[in-house]
Amino acid sequence: MSQRIVPTVNSSTVFRNGVIWSPDGNTTTDALLISGGVVQAVGDAAKAGSADVEVDLEGGFLMPSFGDGHAHPLYGGLESAGPAVRKGKSVDEIVAAVKEYADAHPEQEWIVGASYDGSLASDGLFDARWLDAVVPDRPVVLRAWDYHTFWVNSAALQRAGIAADTPDPVMGEIPRRADGSPLGTLREWGATDLVSAVMPARDESVRVGALSTAADYYLARGVTWVQDAWVEPADVDTYVAAAQQGALRMRFNLAFYADPRHFDEQVTQYAAARDRVRAAGSDLLTAQTVKFFADGVVENETGALLAPYCSGLHSHGMQVWEGDSLAQAARRVDDLGLQIHIHAIGDAAVRQALDAIEYVVRQNGPRDRRPVIAHAQLVDDADLGRFAELGVIPNMQPLWAQMDALMTVLTIPRLGVERAQKQYRIRSLENSGAALAFGSDWPVSSGAPLDGIAVAVSRRTADGEPEGGWTPHEILPPEAALASYTGAVAYQAFAEKTWGRIVPGASADLVWLDRDPRTVPPLELPAVGVRATYLQGRPAHTAAD
């Protein structure tokens, strides 16, 4: 009978009767001994030692727990504090969910929710009047699942002062009806910030609770470390409060948001924010990263491209940092000893991000900086080798490399078929020698690593389309996909000596799966069960939870 509770932090546990795998050399063994939250021995040495608790793996698979190298856990947790629009399969279903929530919460001045499927309306354009029909008297604000877009009702537009004569702001777009009135869709920060600026702040207890909700979600999926890739000052407050309350149940690293409109002020505050996090005194919380956006997203035609969009509506997309300003800002962040983490979707944005990092290396000299370019949806042939040359970690979202509705309805029509075939060059980047790491961008998309790995090793949808995989030359071997979600993320986190592998001295951050994911057919990987997740040797989640 499996023992699932380690009595104390100092007790010892031996795991037997299963496959125990580590990405460190792609090694397997059949026994593991941990004590004091740390790996003590593997294989025969583990069998020879005595233990307080024995866990029968029952033929399952034990491996280092997953890390998520790019996500938004606070946003993800907050989704449960609003209308349940995530599962809506049509505009009508989303509107009905908003009405149900609003009727049940008459005391809330604003109805705020996330995140709806942007492919459910033509060109991703949603009308305020659809929400007005069910909530005409209070502002309604919904985030799209790309988290670059708002859909709002007329009351929200009025509160924000957005009218027919409101010009498109810098770094933003206000789509309009034929008569010039704002439609109700707001794209990118310059536009969404107009509404965010007048929205009431959520109660801090709700925000701390959202981190607990996020931990529940992640630990149930075998994840024990997350890179929060968009942290503003109020978010630092929330994380510090959670740490001081002992409410953090997994590892988080914070990436402070860098905004070109306010960067000169922001950069003077990063070191103090990092020191606040350190002073919170939690070994589960770090703040060593700064997040830049080089562009937007292809679905809004704001991803920055080397060649124009097929429609030409936004020509080459949106460059967030003009001229050499990204390079100069990145250098100032590097001066503080902080890690550079750049969102870059389009091939022009990826090139600008690589150029910025190259400038930093040239100006500041060599050091172990491990810069990250997240997403890298389109990488030009000329830039593929530069990731390895510059020591840049491509943090990819493997789940996105499939022919789903987002791809077929919004992405391919904007890029064209030929250019679309060069998206998500995961295997090409891995073959180039780059330190490929994975993330989910949750709640933009599923935070379950096995969902992403299923696509990484097949390039197929959950329905198995297309047969043989989309762009099959980019399919990744299972062992490499597992390594990209474990040891490679630990490397990104500067934590490869602490977690992400199973060797003596490493923290016992582990996940027990009911089957060996290396041998499971790709389409069945999302159904592989997580029996237990261990953080520092103690169960943080069990299947019975």
Secondary structure, DSSP 8 states (H G I E B T S, - for coil): ------SSTT-EEEEEEEEEEETTTTEEEEEEEEETTEEEEETHHHHHS--SEEEE-TT-EEEE-EEEEEE-HHHHHHGGGS---TT--SHHHHHHHHHHHHHH-TT-SSEEEEEE-GGGSGGG---HHHHHTT-SSS-EEEEETTSSEEEE-HHHHHHTT--TT----TT-B--B-TTS-B-SEEEHHHHHHHHHTTS----HHHHHHHHHHHHHHHHTTTEEEEEEEEE-HHHHHHHHHHHHTT---SEEEEEEE--TTTHHHHTTTHHHHHHHHHHTT-TTEEEEEEEEES---GGGT-S--SS--SS-TTTT---SS-TTHHHHHHHHHHHTT-EEEEEE-SHHHHHHHHHHHHHHHHHH-------EEEE--B--GGGTTHHHHHT-EEEE-GGGSS--HIIIIIIHHHH-HHHHTTB--HHHHHHTT---EE---TTSS---HHHHHHHHTT---TT--STT-SSGGG---HHHHHHHTTHHHHHHTT-TTTSSS-STTSB--EEEESS-TTTS-GGGGGG--EEEEEETTEEEEETT-
